[in-house]
Amino acid sequence: MSEWKEYKLGEVASVQTGPFGSQLHQKDYVNFGTPIITVEHLGDNRITYQNLPRITDKDKLRLKKYNLQVGDVVFSRVGSVDRRALVTKHEVCEERAGGYFMKKTDFNKELAALSVVELQIKVAEWRGQLLSLRLNAATSHIKDYSQFQKLRRNIARGLTFLESKSVTMNGKE
């Protein structure tokens, strides 16, 4: 019978913590960009994809130290320490744009995969985000004005897919 050997974690794996609040703030999140995962997105050995925050390419480059690689284990060190996920090839793009960063997905494929109700909800969310962005522009500084164009474009794409699905469902096509 073989005996278990005891090792310190650092002897068998490298450990990377962060990014921390001082490196990445909620105000750094944008409506469109590279999705990132936070503790809320860690589950039973997998990553959940609902409401992923996103960051700009500039922030992605700044935080490249946190790149994820296939086989990495991501877990919370404080709070919900039972949350963890194994990183698979699904989360990491070939250029390794990871580190709590996940690959950019094909936006049109994402929209095509949504149901009519999900599309309606998504378009309503984007419209709310656009309204919020307009209010913020009137009352404070906006970090990235290109967000206006991206939101408008995605609302139009969402409405196009919604119309296409509605026509198909009604048997007109």
N, C-alpha and C positions, 0 to 999 in steps of 0.2 A: 504494500500500500504506500503510495507516495504521500509525502508530507507537503503541506502548504508552506510556501516561503513568504515572509513578510517583507515588503518593500515600501519605501516612501514613494509617494506619487511622482515626485520629481525625478526619481531614479528610473522610472519606466515610461514616462510621458513628459511632454513639455506642457506647462500651464500658462495660459494667457488670460488675464482678467481685463474687464472693461469692454467697451468704452464706458467711462464714468460720466456722471452728470456734468462735470466741468468740461468734458470733451464733446458732449453731445446733449443739446438742450431740446426741449419740446419745440421751442421757437425755430429750431433748425429744420423741422419737418416741413415738407412741401407736399402739395397735392399729387405731383407726378415726379418720378425719379426712381432711384434704386430702392426697392423695398428693404427694410431691415427687420430683424427680429428682436423682440424684447422678452423679458421674463413671461409676460402674458401670452406669448406665442409658443411657449414650451409646454408639451404635454407628455403623455406616456410614450416616451422614446420617439416622438415625432413632433414636427413643427406644424402649428395650425396657421392658416392663411387669412383669417378674418381680420379686417381693419389693420393691415400692416402699415406702420408709418413709413414714410419715404424721405430720402435725402437727395440733395443735389449731387451732380457729378464731382463738383469741387469738394464737397464734404466726403464723398466716397474716396477720393484720392487722398485727402487729409487723414482719413482713418484706415488706410490700407493695411496697417499693422494688425488689424482685426480680421483679416481674411479667413474665411472658413474653408476647410478642405474636406473632401469626402472622408468619412471615418471619424471626424471630430465629434466629440461629445460636448454639448453645450448644456450648462446647468446653472442654476441660481446659487450663489454663495450665501446669500442672506434672504430673510423672509421665507418665501416658498421654496425651501431647499429640496423639496421632493420633485420639483419640475425639472425635466431634462429632455434632451432630444439627441438623436443620432443624426448627423448630417449625411445625407445621401447625395448621389449625383443629381438628384432632382433639385436640390437647393443651390448648388454651386455651379456657376457658369464656367466655361472652359478658361476664361481669362482670370479666373479666381477673384471675381469681384465680390467676394464674400465678407467675412469677418463680422458676423451679425448681418452681413449683406447677402442677399440672395440674387439669383440671376434675374435680369429683366425678362419679362415674358412678352410674348407676342400679344399685344393689346387687342387686336382684332379677333384672335382665337379665344381670348378670355371672354370678350363680349359675345361671340357666337355661342359659347358654351352656356351662357346664362339663359334661364327661362324668361318668359315675358314678365312675370312678376319681379324677378330679380333685376331685370333691366329697368323696370319702372322705378324700383327702389334706388338703383344706382344713379339713374338720371336725376331723381329727386335729391339725392345726396350731393351730386355735383352742382345742382342749381343752388342748394343751400350753401355750399362752399363758395360759389361765385358771389352770392349775396354777402356772405361774411367777408370775403376778400374786398368787395366794394366798400363795405362799411369800414373795414380796417384802413383802406386807402384814404378814406375821407377823414379819419380820426387819428391815424398814426402812420408810421413808416412801414412800407412793404419791402421785404427783403428781396423778392424776385418778381418783377412785374411780368415776366413771361408766363407766370401762373394764370393770368387772365386769359391769354390766348390758348393755353393748354386746356383749361377748364371748358372754354367755349367749344374747342375742337372736340373734346371728349363728349360733351353734351350732344353735339351734332352727330357724332359717331353712334352714340347710344341710341339716339332717336332714330337714326337710319336702321340700325339693327332691330329696334323695336318695331318699326313700321314693316320691315321685311318679315319678321316673325309673325306679326299680326295678319299680314296678307296671306302668308302661307297657311296659318291656322284657319283662316276663313275660306280656304280652298280656292282662292282667286288666282293662284299661281300653279 
